[in-house]
Amino acid sequence: MPINLNLYPDNWNEIALSIKQAANWTCEWCGRPCRPPGISQKQTEQWLRDNHPEWLSHLYKVVSDDENGAVRIAKPQRFTLTTAHLDHNPNNCEAENLKALCSVLY
C-alpha cells in the first residue's frame, strides 16, 4: 500500500530507520530476519543462505501447476521490514506506538 508522506512528520525516514535498527532488522511480531539496507530483493536468497539459512524455505511459495507440478515462486518482499503505527495514526510517532514488522507476512 503506498504511503502518503504528507501525513507523516518531516523526519519520518529517520524515525522509521531508528525503529528498524532498534529491532535489529527483525520483525517484532514473527521474529523473521529482514533485509538491512544494501541488500536488494535480488540478493535476498544469498543473504539468507549466508546469514539466516533456517529462514530460506520462507523465501518461496510452492504452488501446484498441472503442467509443471510443484513450482517454487520467490517472495523476497517477505523479508522487507516496515515501521508500523499501532494506532494507525501517522502523526503519533511515540516509540511505544511504533513497531518493526514484516511488510508482507505471508
C-alpha positions as YAML, in Angstrom:
chain: A
units: angstrom
residues:
- id: 1
  name: MET
  ca: [0.00, 0.00, 0.00]
- id: 2
  name: PRO
  ca: [1.53, 3.35, -0.99]
- id: 3
  name: ILE
  ca: [2.04, 5.77, 1.84]
- id: 4
  name: ASN
  ca: [1.08, 9.43, 1.73]
- id: 5
  name: LEU
  ca: [4.17, 11.08, 3.19]
- id: 6
  name: ASN
  ca: [2.20, 14.31, 3.68]
- id: 7
  name: LEU
  ca: [0.55, 12.61, 6.68]
- id: 8
  name: TYR
  ca: [3.90, 11.86, 8.36]
- id: 9
  name: PRO
  ca: [6.37, 14.13, 10.13]
- id: 10
  name: ASP
  ca: [9.23, 15.56, 8.08]
- id: 11
  name: ASN
  ca: [11.74, 13.29, 9.84]
- id: 12
  name: TRP
  ca: [9.74, 10.08, 9.29]
- id: 13
  name: ASN
  ca: [12.56, 8.32, 7.43]
- id: 14
  name: GLU
  ca: [14.89, 8.85, 10.37]
- id: 15
  name: ILE
  ca: [12.25, 7.74, 12.87]
- id: 16
  name: ALA
  ca: [11.43, 4.61, 10.85]
- id: 17
  name: LEU
  ca: [15.11, 3.73, 10.45]
- id: 18
  name: SER
  ca: [15.74, 4.07, 14.18]
- id: 19
  name: ILE
  ca: [12.85, 1.67, 14.97]
- id: 20
  name: LYS
  ca: [14.17, -0.91, 12.48]
- id: 21
  name: GLN
  ca: [17.71, -0.60, 13.82]
- id: 22
  name: ALA
  ca: [16.50, -0.98, 17.41]
- id: 23
  name: ALA
  ca: [14.74, -4.21, 16.35]
- id: 24
  name: ASN
  ca: [18.00, -5.41, 14.73]
- id: 25
  name: TRP
  ca: [16.17, -5.69, 11.36]
- id: 26
  name: THR
  ca: [13.92, -8.41, 12.79]
- id: 27
  name: CYS
  ca: [10.11, -8.44, 12.72]
- id: 28
  name: GLU
  ca: [8.85, -7.79, 16.25]
- id: 29
  name: TRP
  ca: [5.78, -9.95, 15.61]
- id: 30
  name: CYS
  ca: [7.08, -13.14, 13.97]
- id: 31
  name: GLY
  ca: [10.85, -12.95, 14.51]
- id: 32
  name: ARG
  ca: [11.65, -13.07, 10.78]
- id: 33
  name: PRO
  ca: [15.01, -11.51, 9.89]
- id: 34
  name: CYS
  ca: [14.53, -8.78, 7.30]
- id: 35
  name: ARG
  ca: [16.90, -7.34, 4.73]
- id: 36
  name: PRO
  ca: [19.00, -4.47, 6.06]
- id: 37
  name: PRO
  ca: [19.96, -1.54, 3.81]
- id: 38
  name: GLY
  ca: [22.25, -2.55, 1.00]
- id: 39
  name: ILE
  ca: [20.65, -5.97, 0.38]
- id: 40
  name: SER
  ca: [18.43, -5.86, -2.70]
- id: 41
  name: GLN
  ca: [15.50, -8.17, -3.37]
- id: 42
  name: LYS
  ca: [17.69, -9.96, -5.94]
- id: 43
  name: GLN
  ca: [20.29, -10.60, -3.23]
- id: 44
  name: THR
  ca: [17.79, -11.94, -0.70]
- id: 45
  name: GLU
  ca: [18.41, -15.65, -1.34]
- id: 46
  name: GLN
  ca: [22.19, -15.35, -0.96]
- id: 47
  name: TRP
  ca: [21.81, -13.11, 2.10]
- id: 48
  name: LEU
  ca: [19.56, -15.72, 3.72]
- id: 49
  name: ARG
  ca: [21.99, -18.56, 2.85]
- id: 50
  name: ASP
  ca: [24.84, -16.61, 4.41]
- id: 51
  name: ASN
  ca: [23.08, -15.22, 7.47]
- id: 52
  name: HIS
  ca: [19.79, -16.96, 8.22]
- id: 53
  name: PRO
  ca: [19.64, -20.33, 6.40]
- id: 54
  name: GLU
  ca: [16.86, -21.52, 8.70]
- id: 55
  name: TRP
  ca: [14.55, -18.98, 7.02]
- id: 56
  name: LEU
  ca: [15.44, -19.87, 3.42]
- id: 57
  name: SER
  ca: [12.34, -22.04, 2.90]
- id: 58
  name: HIS
  ca: [10.18, -18.99, 3.72]
- id: 59
  name: LEU
  ca: [11.53, -17.23, 0.65]
- id: 60
  name: TYR
  ca: [9.33, -19.35, -1.61]
- id: 61
  name: LYS
  ca: [5.69, -20.11, -2.05]
- id: 62
  name: VAL
  ca: [5.07, -23.52, -3.59]
- id: 63
  name: VAL
  ca: [2.12, -23.75, -5.96]
- id: 64
  name: SER
  ca: [0.81, -26.69, -7.94]
- id: 65
  name: ASP
  ca: [0.78, -26.39, -11.70]
- id: 66
  name: ASP
  ca: [-0.94, -29.04, -13.88]
- id: 67
  name: GLU
  ca: [1.80, -28.81, -16.49]
- id: 68
  name: ASN
  ca: [4.90, -28.44, -14.28]
- id: 69
  name: GLY
  ca: [3.86, -29.93, -10.95]
- id: 70
  name: ALA
  ca: [5.11, -28.12, -7.84]
- id: 71
  name: VAL
  ca: [6.57, -24.72, -8.73]
- id: 72
  name: ARG
  ca: [8.51, -22.50, -6.32]
- id: 73
  name: ILE
  ca: [7.81, -18.78, -6.57]
- id: 74
  name: ALA
  ca: [10.30, -16.47, -4.88]
- id: 75
  name: LYS
  ca: [8.75, -13.96, -2.46]
- id: 76
  name: PRO
  ca: [11.64, -11.66, -1.43]
- id: 77
  name: GLN
  ca: [9.21, -8.97, -0.20]
- id: 78
  name: ARG
  ca: [8.52, -11.31, 2.74]
- id: 79
  name: PHE
  ca: [11.87, -10.12, 4.07]
- id: 80
  name: THR
  ca: [11.16, -6.38, 3.91]
- id: 81
  name: LEU
  ca: [10.79, -4.57, 7.24]
- id: 82
  name: THR
  ca: [8.45, -1.63, 7.77]
- id: 83
  name: THR
  ca: [7.72, 0.62, 10.72]
- id: 84
  name: ALA
  ca: [4.07, 0.37, 11.73]
- id: 85
  name: HIS
  ca: [1.92, 2.72, 13.81]
- id: 86
  name: LEU
  ca: [-0.01, 0.55, 16.25]
- id: 87
  name: ASP
  ca: [-2.84, 3.08, 16.43]
- id: 88
  name: HIS
  ca: [-2.75, 3.68, 12.61]
- id: 89
  name: ASN
  ca: [-2.14, 7.39, 13.22]
- id: 90
  name: PRO
  ca: [0.91, 8.56, 11.19]
- id: 91
  name: ASN
  ca: [1.23, 11.64, 13.42]
- id: 92
  name: ASN
  ca: [1.72, 9.56, 16.56]
- id: 93
  name: CYS
  ca: [5.42, 8.71, 16.37]
- id: 94
  name: GLU
  ca: [5.96, 7.98, 20.04]
- id: 95
  name: ALA
  ca: [8.28, 4.97, 20.40]
- id: 96
  name: GLU
  ca: [5.67, 2.90, 22.23]
- id: 97
  name: ASN
  ca: [3.30, 3.35, 19.25]
- id: 98
  name: LEU
  ca: [5.81, 2.08, 16.66]
- id: 99
  name: LYS
  ca: [6.87, -1.49, 15.84]
- id: 100
  name: ALA
  ca: [9.17, -3.01, 13.23]
- id: 101
  name: LEU
  ca: [7.01, -5.51, 11.31]
- id: 102
  name: CYS
  ca: [7.29, -7.54, 8.10]
- id: 103
  name: SER
  ca: [5.71, -5.63, 5.24]
- id: 104
  name: VAL
  ca: [4.10, -8.80, 3.84]
- id: 105
  name: LEU
  ca: [3.61, -11.58, 6.32]
- id: 106
  name: TYR
  ca: [2.60, -14.48, 4.11]
...
